[in-house]
Amino acid sequence: MADKNQQSQQQQNLSSSEDPYVALFGHERGETSPKNKYSKVITENPLVPGAIAAAGISLVGGLWAYRTGRQQMSQYFQRARVGFQALAVAALVVGTWSVKSSTSNSPSNSDSK
């Protein structure tokens, strides 16, 4: 009985003194709106959203061309879609690699080694 009371008091003290997010991740929550998140993504790596948008437009164009009976045009659109998807994946890989390499070369990380 005393154990349960002690545990519940510890949990109450922990929850009142520290945010569970901070306890779990070790830093404060960054309160950002979705608009701020999207603008950050677009400014950091503008090729990714552009390539995704182009792939979507190519998909819609290819479906429209197929529906109207223009099979050759549909093939061109679908090939372009595949190219834009490859560009998006390549941009994601390069962006991830550049962020990782820039954080590993930062002065704060090199001091701790």
N, C-alpha and C positions, 0 to 999 in steps of 0.2 A: 504494500500500500504506500509506504513511504517512498519507494522507488518510483512509482507512477506519479506521485505528487512532485517529486524532484525533477523528473523528466519533463512534465508539463510546465513547470516553472522555468526550466532551462529553455524550452521551446518558446515560451512567451517572451523571455528576456532576449533571445536571439531575434525573434520576429519584431520586437519593438525597437531594438537597437540597430538592426541592420536589415537592409533590403535583401530578400532572398536572391535577387538577381546579382547583387554585388557579392554575396557569399558564394554563389555558384561560379560566376565568371571573373570576379576580381576587379571589375571596373564599373563605373556608373553607366546607367542606361542612356544611350544617346537618343533623345526624343526628337525625331525628325519626321516630317510629313512625307507622304508618298511623292508629292511634287518635288521636294528637295532631293529625295533619293533618285528619282528619274533624271533630274537635271544634273546630278553628280555623275550618274552613269553615262549620260550623253556627253558631258564635257570631258570625262576621263578617257573614253574610248568611243568616239563618234562613229567608227566603222561598223560596230556591232548593230546598233539600232537601225542604221542605214541599210545594211545588208539584209537584216530581217524584214524590213519594210519592202525592200526591192524583191525579196523572195515571195512575200505575200502578194505583191502586185503581179508578179510573174505567174503565180499560181492562179489568181483570178483571171488574168488575161488568157492563160492556156485553157482554162475551163470554158471561158467564153468562146474562144476560137474553136474548140472542139465541138461545142454545142451548135455553133453556126455552120459547121461542116468544113471548116478550113483546117484540115489535118496537118498540113505542112507548117502553118503558122503556130498551131498548137504544139508541135514538136519543138519549134524554136523557143517558145515560151517556157516549156518544161525543161529544156536544156539550160536556159538562162536561170531558171529557178534553182537547179542543182548547183550551178556555178555560184549563185549568190549564197546558197546555204554553205558551200565550201568556204567562201570568203568570210562568212560569219563565224564559222568554227575556227578558221585560221586566226581571225582577229581576236577571238576569245583566248586562244592558246598563247598568242604573242602578248596580249594584254596581261594575262595571268603571269606569264614568265617575267615580263618587265616589272610588274609590281613586286613579285617575289625577289627578283634580283636587286631591286632598289631598296627593299627593306633589309635585305641581308648585308648590303653595303653601307647602311646608314651608320653614322658615327656612334650613336647610342648603343647599337648592337656590337660594334667592333670593340668598344671599351670593355665589355663584359667578358670577352674571350681571354 
